[in-house]
């Protein structure tokens, strides 16, 4: 990914940014923790939703 922030992440991109597996991203979506949507066969995550999810996980660890 270049310097510009993308508006949407693919599951692979989100996993890379978070340093987790793609399965972790899919599980979070399945459990309703992370909002995703589909365009054709592509699963996308809005950048703001992704960062909100990351922050919620950071808050859980701090508590």
N, CA, C and O atoms as a Tinker XYZ file with bonds, in Angstrom:
   252  protein
     1  N      0.854000   -1.185000    0.000000    73     2
     2  CA     0.000000    0.000000    0.000000    64     1     3
     3  C      0.893000    1.239000    0.000000    63     2     4     5
     4  O      1.908000    1.292000    0.693000    81     3
     5  N      0.495000    2.221000   -0.784000    73     3     6
     6  CA     1.277000    3.448000   -0.877000    64     5     7
     7  C      0.929000    4.380000    0.278000    63     6     8     9
     8  O      0.218000    3.988000    1.203000    81     7
     9  N      1.432000    5.621000    0.224000    73     7    10
    10  CA     1.258000    6.570000    1.309000    64     9    11
    11  C     -0.174000    7.007000    1.553000    63    10    12    13
    12  O     -0.523000    7.356000    2.680000    81    11
    13  N     -1.023000    6.997000    0.512000    73    11    14
    14  CA    -2.410000    7.424000    0.662000    64    13    15
    15  C     -3.215000    6.356000    1.400000    63    14    16    17
    16  O     -3.060000    5.162000    1.142000    81    15
    17  N     -4.070000    6.792000    2.314000    73    15    18
    18  CA    -4.925000    5.868000    3.051000    64    17    19
    19  C     -6.086000    5.433000    2.157000    63    18    20    21
    20  O     -6.809000    6.289000    1.648000    81    19
    21  N     -6.285000    4.139000    1.953000    73    19    22
    22  CA    -7.421000    3.681000    1.151000    64    21    23
    23  C     -8.721000    3.875000    1.937000    63    22    24    25
    24  O     -8.717000    3.847000    3.167000    81    23
    25  N     -9.804000    4.067000    1.240000    73    23    26
    26  CA   -11.114000    4.202000    1.881000    64    25    27
    27  C    -11.613000    2.840000    2.374000    63    26    28    29
    28  O    -12.335000    2.753000    3.368000    81    27
    29  N    -11.216000    1.783000    1.663000    73    27    30
    30  CA   -11.654000    0.426000    1.991000    64    29    31
    31  C    -10.452000   -0.507000    1.998000    63    30    32    33
    32  O     -9.504000   -0.329000    1.233000    81    31
    33  N    -10.507000   -1.506000    2.877000    73    31    34
    34  CA    -9.488000   -2.547000    2.921000    64    33    35
    35  C    -10.092000   -3.862000    2.451000    63    34    36    37
    36  O    -11.258000   -4.147000    2.727000    81    35
    37  N     -9.312000   -4.654000    1.752000    73    35    38
    38  CA    -9.691000   -6.043000    1.520000    64    37    39
    39  C     -9.388000   -6.794000    2.813000    63    38    40    41
    40  O     -8.726000   -6.262000    3.704000    81    39
    41  N     -9.863000   -8.007000    2.913000    73    39    42
    42  CA    -9.569000   -8.815000    4.099000    64    41    43
    43  C     -8.060000   -9.018000    4.223000    63    42    44    45
    44  O     -7.510000   -8.937000    5.321000    81    43
    45  N     -7.400000   -9.279000    3.111000    73    43    46
    46  CA    -5.948000   -9.484000    3.133000    64    45    47
    47  C     -5.223000   -8.228000    3.602000    63    46    48    49
    48  O     -4.314000   -8.307000    4.429000    81    47
    49  N     -5.622000   -7.067000    3.077000    73    47    50
    50  CA    -4.986000   -5.809000    3.489000    64    49    51
    51  C     -5.226000   -5.537000    4.972000    63    50    52    53
    52  O     -4.306000   -5.135000    5.686000    81    51
    53  N     -6.448000   -5.751000    5.436000    73    51    54
    54  CA    -6.771000   -5.516000    6.848000    64    53    55
    55  C     -5.948000   -6.433000    7.740000    63    54    56    57
    56  O     -5.443000   -6.003000    8.777000    81    55
    57  N     -5.812000   -7.685000    7.345000    73    55    58
    58  CA    -5.022000   -8.634000    8.131000    64    57    59
    59  C     -3.562000   -8.202000    8.179000    63    58    60    61
    60  O     -2.918000   -8.296000    9.225000    81    59
    61  N     -3.044000   -7.735000    7.063000    73    59    62
    62  CA    -1.652000   -7.280000    7.014000    64    61    63
    63  C     -1.446000   -6.068000    7.909000    63    62    64    65
    64  O     -0.479000   -6.015000    8.669000    81    63
    65  N     -2.342000   -5.098000    7.826000    73    63    66
    66  CA    -2.232000   -3.887000    8.641000    64    65    67
    67  C     -2.306000   -4.226000   10.130000    63    66    68    69
    68  O     -1.554000   -3.674000   10.932000    81    67
    69  N     -3.214000   -5.136000   10.498000    73    67    70
    70  CA    -3.401000   -5.491000   11.905000    64    69    71
    71  C     -2.368000   -6.500000   12.397000    63    70    72    73
    72  O     -2.202000   -6.685000   13.603000    81    71
    73  N     -1.678000   -7.151000   11.467000    73    71    74
    74  CA    -0.703000   -8.163000   11.877000    64    73    75
    75  C     -1.349000   -9.438000   12.368000    63    74    76    77
    76  O     -0.817000  -10.117000   13.247000    81    75
    77  N     -2.509000   -9.765000   11.794000    73    75    78
    78  CA    -3.225000  -10.981000   12.172000    64    77    79
    79  C     -3.502000  -11.801000   10.909000    63    78    80    81
    80  O     -3.201000  -11.361000    9.800000    81    79
    81  N     -4.065000  -12.969000   11.081000    73    79    82
    82  CA    -4.393000  -13.804000    9.930000    64    81    83
    83  C     -5.696000  -13.335000    9.280000    63    82    84    85
    84  O     -6.495000  -12.633000    9.900000    81    83
    85  N     -5.894000  -13.727000    8.042000    73    83    86
    86  CA    -7.155000  -13.426000    7.357000    64    85    87
    87  C     -8.319000  -14.065000    8.106000    63    86    88    89
    88  O     -9.409000  -13.497000    8.170000    81    87
    89  N     -8.083000  -15.255000    8.676000    73    87    90
    90  CA    -9.132000  -15.946000    9.422000    64    89    91
    91  C     -9.593000  -15.118000   10.623000    63    90    92    93
    92  O    -10.779000  -15.130000   10.954000    81    91
    93  N     -8.693000  -14.413000   11.268000    73    91    94
    94  CA    -9.063000  -13.549000   12.397000    64    93    95
    95  C    -10.020000  -12.462000   11.930000    63    94    96    97
    96  O    -10.988000  -12.148000   12.622000    81    95
    97  N     -9.757000  -11.891000   10.769000    73    95    98
    98  CA   -10.640000  -10.859000   10.214000    64    97    99
    99  C    -11.995000  -11.461000    9.874000    63    98   100   101
   100  O    -13.030000  -10.883000   10.207000    81    99
   101  N    -12.002000  -12.621000    9.210000    73    99   102
   102  CA   -13.270000  -13.282000    8.877000    64   101   103
   103  C    -14.059000  -13.636000   10.136000    63   102   104   105
   104  O    -15.279000  -13.477000   10.164000    81   103
   105  N    -13.373000  -14.116000   11.180000    73   103   106
   106  CA   -14.064000  -14.447000   12.439000    64   105   107
   107  C    -14.685000  -13.218000   13.076000    63   106   108   109
   108  O    -15.822000  -13.263000   13.545000    81   107
   109  N    -13.939000  -12.115000   13.095000    73   107   110
   110  CA   -14.467000  -10.874000   13.673000    64   109   111
   111  C    -15.722000  -10.430000   12.925000    63   110   112   113
   112  O    -16.681000   -9.955000   13.533000    81   111
   113  N    -15.705000  -10.586000   11.614000    73   111   114
   114  CA   -16.882000  -10.221000   10.811000    64   113   115
   115  C    -18.043000  -11.168000   11.111000    63   114   116   117
   116  O    -19.181000  -10.726000   11.274000    81   115
   117  N    -17.760000  -12.451000   11.182000    73   115   118
   118  CA   -18.794000  -13.449000   11.454000    64   117   119
   119  C    -19.440000  -13.234000   12.820000    63   118   120   121
   120  O    -20.641000  -13.447000   12.986000    81   119
   121  N    -18.637000  -12.811000   13.793000    73   119   122
   122  CA   -19.138000  -12.592000   15.156000    64   121   123
   123  C    -19.774000  -11.216000   15.331000    63   122   124   125
   124  O    -20.243000  -10.884000   16.419000    81   123
   125  N    -19.792000  -10.416000   14.268000    73   123   126
   126  CA   -20.425000   -9.107000   14.327000    64   125   127
   127  C    -19.546000   -8.023000   14.939000    63   126   128   129
   128  O    -20.024000   -6.919000   15.201000    81   127
   129  N    -18.271000   -8.320000   15.169000    73   127   130
   130  CA   -17.358000   -7.330000   15.748000    64   129   131
   131  C    -16.868000   -6.332000   14.703000    63   130   132   133
   132  O    -16.549000   -5.189000   15.028000    81   131
   133  N    -16.812000   -6.768000   13.455000    73   131   134
   134  CA   -16.251000   -5.965000   12.379000    64   133   135
   135  C    -17.225000   -5.979000   11.212000    63   134   136   137
   136  O    -17.584000   -7.039000   10.700000    81   135
   137  N    -17.644000   -4.801000   10.801000    73   135   138
   138  CA   -18.615000   -4.702000    9.723000    64   137   139
   139  C    -17.907000   -4.819000    8.372000    63   138   140   141
   140  O    -16.937000   -4.110000    8.103000    81   139
   141  N    -18.403000   -5.715000    7.540000    73   139   142
   142  CA   -17.877000   -5.898000    6.196000    64   141   143
   143  C    -19.029000   -5.822000    5.208000    63   142   144   145
   144  O    -20.197000   -5.880000    5.593000    81   143
   145  N    -18.693000   -5.692000    3.945000    73   143   146
   146  CA   -19.698000   -5.789000    2.896000    64   145   147
   147  C    -19.060000   -6.422000    1.684000    63   146   148   149
   148  O    -17.836000   -6.485000    1.567000    81   147
   149  N    -19.890000   -6.885000    0.795000    73   147   150
   150  CA   -19.415000   -7.634000   -0.345000    64   149   151
   151  C    -19.789000   -6.909000   -1.639000    63   150   152   153
   152  O    -20.914000   -6.437000   -1.805000    81   151
   153  N    -18.828000   -6.835000   -2.537000    73   151   154
   154  CA   -19.073000   -6.379000   -3.906000    64   153   155
   155  C    -18.624000   -7.534000   -4.785000    63   154   156   157
   156  O    -17.429000   -7.799000   -4.918000    81   155
   157  N    -19.581000   -8.208000   -5.376000    73   155   158
   158  CA   -19.250000   -9.418000   -6.115000    64   157   159
   159  C    -18.694000  -10.446000   -5.149000    63   158   160   161
   160  O    -19.343000  -10.783000   -4.159000    81   159
   161  N    -17.508000  -10.942000   -5.423000    73   159   162
   162  CA   -16.868000  -11.922000   -4.545000    64   161   163
   163  C    -15.907000  -11.281000   -3.558000    63   162   164   165
   164  O    -15.346000  -11.964000   -2.701000    81   163
   165  N    -15.719000   -9.986000   -3.671000    73   163   166
   166  CA   -14.739000   -9.260000   -2.843000    64   165   167
   167  C    -15.386000   -8.802000   -1.538000    63   166   168   169
   168  O    -16.429000   -8.149000   -1.551000    81   167
   169  N    -14.764000   -9.146000   -0.419000    73   167   170
   170  CA   -15.213000   -8.680000    0.903000    64   169   171
   171  C    -14.381000   -7.454000    1.248000    63   170   172   173
   172  O    -13.151000   -7.498000    1.227000    81   171
   173  N    -15.065000   -6.360000    1.566000    73   171   174
   174  CA   -14.389000   -5.109000    1.871000    64   173   175
   175  C    -14.757000   -4.616000    3.261000    63   174   176   177
   176  O    -15.816000   -4.930000    3.803000    81   175
   177  N    -13.846000   -3.836000    3.814000    73   175   178
   178  CA   -14.030000   -3.257000    5.151000    64   177   179
   179  C    -13.746000   -1.766000    5.047000    63   178   180   181
   180  O    -12.677000   -1.362000    4.588000    81   179
   181  N    -14.687000   -0.964000    5.465000    73   179   182
   182  CA   -14.483000    0.484000    5.461000    64   181   183
   183  C    -13.350000    0.824000    6.434000    63   182   184   185
   184  O    -13.308000    0.298000    7.546000    81   183
   185  N    -12.449000    1.685000    6.026000    73   183   186
   186  CA   -11.274000    2.049000    6.837000    64   185   187
   187  C    -11.674000    2.487000    8.236000    63   186   188   189
   188  O    -11.067000    2.063000    9.219000    81   187
   189  N    -12.689000    3.330000    8.331000    73   187   190
   190  CA   -13.104000    3.835000    9.649000    64   189   191
   191  C    -13.626000    2.701000   10.534000    63   190   192   193
   192  O    -13.355000    2.685000   11.734000    81   191
   193  N    -14.371000    1.754000    9.957000    73   191   194
   194  CA   -14.860000    0.603000   10.728000    64   193   195
   195  C    -13.700000   -0.263000   11.202000    63   194   196   197
   196  O    -13.699000   -0.750000   12.333000    81   195
   197  N    -12.720000   -0.448000   10.335000    73   195   198
   198  CA   -11.551000   -1.246000   10.687000    64   197   199
   199  C    -10.798000   -0.624000   11.852000    63   198   200   201
   200  O    -10.439000   -1.320000   12.801000    81   199
   201  N    -10.557000    0.681000   11.791000    73   199   202
   202  CA    -9.805000    1.342000   12.860000    64   201   203
   203  C    -10.604000    1.389000   14.160000    63   202   204   205
   204  O    -10.021000    1.328000   15.242000    81   203
   205  N    -11.917000    1.497000   14.070000    73   203   206
   206  CA   -12.764000    1.425000   15.267000    64   205   207
   207  C    -12.639000    0.051000   15.914000    63   206   208   209
   208  O    -12.556000   -0.056000   17.138000    81   207
   209  N    -12.625000   -0.999000   15.098000    73   207   210
   210  CA   -12.476000   -2.365000   15.605000    64   209   211
   211  C    -11.119000   -2.535000   16.285000    63   210   212   213
   212  O    -11.033000   -3.115000   17.367000    81   211
   213  N    -10.064000   -2.031000   15.655000    73   211   214
   214  CA    -8.721000   -2.125000   16.231000    64   213   215
   215  C     -8.682000   -1.414000   17.590000    63   214   216   217
   216  O     -8.143000   -1.942000   18.562000    81   215
   217  N     -9.261000   -0.212000   17.642000    73   215   218
   218  CA    -9.282000    0.543000   18.904000    64   217   219
   219  C    -10.059000   -0.205000   19.987000    63   218   220   221
   220  O     -9.667000   -0.190000   21.154000    81   219
   221  N    -11.160000   -0.860000   19.604000    73   219   222
   222  CA   -11.942000   -1.611000   20.596000    64   221   223
   223  C    -11.122000   -2.780000   21.140000    63   222   224   225
   224  O    -11.217000   -3.105000   22.324000    81   223
   225  N    -10.324000   -3.409000   20.290000    73   223   226
   226  CA    -9.465000   -4.506000   20.746000    64   225   227
   227  C     -8.365000   -3.986000   21.666000    63   226   228   229
   228  O     -8.011000   -4.640000   22.647000    81   227
   229  N     -7.829000   -2.817000   21.352000    73   227   230
   230  CA    -6.789000   -2.219000   22.198000    64   229   231
   231  C     -7.379000   -1.876000   23.571000    63   230   232   233
   232  O     -6.718000   -2.051000   24.594000    81   231
   233  N     -8.620000   -1.389000   23.589000    73   231   234
   234  CA    -9.282000   -1.045000   24.850000    64   233   235
   235  C     -9.527000   -2.293000   25.690000    63   234   236   237
   236  O     -9.383000   -2.256000   26.911000    81   235
   237  N     -9.901000   -3.407000   25.038000    73   235   238
   238  CA   -10.129000   -4.655000   25.758000    64   237   239
   239  C     -8.855000   -5.129000   26.447000    63   238   240   241
   240  O     -8.899000   -5.596000   27.585000    81   239
   241  N     -7.728000   -5.010000   25.765000    73   239   242
   242  CA    -6.447000   -5.468000   26.323000    64   241   243
   243  C     -6.011000   -4.585000   27.483000    63   242   244   245
   244  O     -5.389000   -5.060000   28.433000    81   243
   245  N     -6.341000   -3.287000   27.404000    73   243   246
   246  CA    -5.926000   -2.345000   28.440000    64   245   247
   247  C     -6.750000   -2.508000   29.713000    63   246   248   249
   248  O     -6.290000   -2.175000   30.805000    81   247
   249  N     -7.952000   -3.016000   29.568000    73   247   250
   250  CA    -8.860000   -3.135000   30.720000    64   249   251
   251  C     -8.502000   -4.263000   31.647000    63   250   252
   252  O     -9.181000   -4.475000   32.652000    81   251
